[in-house]
Amino acid sequence: MLLSFKRAGSLARYAGQRRFLSIHEYQSVNLLNSYGIPTPKSIVAKSPEEAFTVAQNFGTDRLVIKAQVLAGGRGKGKFDNGFQGGVLTVDSPQQAQEYAGKMIGSKLITKQTGAAGRICNAVMLAERRDPSHEYYVAVLNDRVTQGVVLVASNQGGMNIEEVAATNPDAIITTPIDFEKGLSKSTALELAKTLGIKEGGQEEAADIFINLYKIFKDKDATQIEINPMSETVDGRVLCMDAKFGFDDNAAFRQKDVFALRDISQEEPSEVEAQKADLNFIKLDGSIGCLVNGAGLAMATMDVLALHGGNPANFLDVGGGATPETVKKAFEILLSDPKVKSIFINIFGGIMRCDYIAEGVIKATKELALEIPLVVRLKGTKEAEAKAMIKESGLKIIPLDSLDEAAEAAVQLAV
C-alpha cells in the first residue's frame, strides 16, 4: 500500500527545495499595481470600523468584500461562527462594517483549509467591475520546455484543471525567453488569439509582459491570474491574483518575505522551521522522526502497510544535534493525537549516537509517557544502541524496519 497521491503531493515540497511562500490577495494587488498592472481599486481593512471608513470614502457603494485568508474556495466557504461566504457584495458602509465584523477574528473553512479553517485577520474592499469575458493567465516554470511559460485560456473564472481535462485546446502555452522576456509582438498575438477585443489588446499585452517581469524580479515560482477580465467598459483588469515565491531566494527578496503571515500556517510547522526541521502535520496517531525525505516517505508507507497512520512528516536532515532532536520531540508531543513515536534513522552523514543522545535527553526532560520505538542503522550504531540500553529508559529498540513499524502501529492503538 503506497501513500495516496493526495498525501504524496502535500509532501512533495519537502522532498527537494521548499517553495511555499504565499501572500494575501491585497498584497498581491499592491505588487501588481507597483508594476503598472491594472486591477480594480481595492483597500484593505483590519477592523469592522476601518471597513466602514474605507467603504464610506471609497467613492462608490458598489463594492465587494473579500476575507483575506490564504486558501482557495473562499466564496463558497463558511466561517466557524456560522456566517456564510468569504467573498460577498456590499452596498453600503454599514453593510461593509457588518460583514467585516463577522469575518475578522473568525476562522474561514473552505475545501482547502480542512475542518480547522484559517483565521481571518483582514478584509479587502474592492470596487465591483462588470466583466464581459473572463480569461485565465499564469506564469510558471515548465518541465517540458525547461523554462518559463505563460499559460493562458479564454475560459477563465473556473478551475483550470477542469478546462485542461475537458477542452485542452482552450489552453495556450507560450514559452518565454528568460533573459529577453516576452516580446510585445508575441504578447499582442496572444491577446488576439484569446479573442480579446481590439481596444483591449494593448492593455492585455502589457499585462502579460509585466507579469513576467514580476516573476523574474521577485523570484516567483508561480503567478496565477484567475480571472483576468475584459470589462463592459473596455478595460482589461486582473481581478484576482495568486503568487508563490521561492524560499531559496528569501535572502535577496526581503521585501517579499516580510509579507509572510504565519497566522495562516500550522503553528507546529512554524516552530519546526525555526529549528531547521522539515515538518508537515498530518492526521494520524504515530509521530515520525526520520532523517532524509526519501526514508521519511518510505517509513510512512511501511506504517500504512501495517495499518497505521502517521501524524506527521518530520525530516531532521543530516545535521541534527541532540538539541534539534529534543526540539523535534517537543513538536511531536504538542499533538494530542500522537499515541506512539517511531524513530527511524539511517546513519550516513548523521551519527546514530547523536540521535540516541537527543532521544535520551528528550525522554528524560520531557517526561515522555507514550511508547517510543527506535530503529538506528549505520554510523555509530553500536555506540547508540549501548547508550539506549544503559539509559534504563522504556525505549523499544528494533533492527527490522517491518518489525519496528508494526510495533509502532500496535502501540498507537
PyMOL commands that set and color helices and strands:
alter all, ss='L'
color gray80, all
select helices_A, chain A and resi 5-15+25-34+48-56+74-76+93-103+160-166+168-170+184-194+198-217+247-249+254-257+262-264+267-274+293-305+322-333+352-365+381-391+401-411
alter helices_A, ss='H'
color red, helices_A
select strands_A, chain A and resi 21-22+42-45+63-67+78-79+87-90+107-109+118-119+123-127+131-142+147-153+171-176+220-231+236-238+241-245+278-281+286-290+312-315+340-347+372-378+395-397
alter strands_A, ss='S'
color yellow, strands_A
deselect
rebuild
show_as cartoon
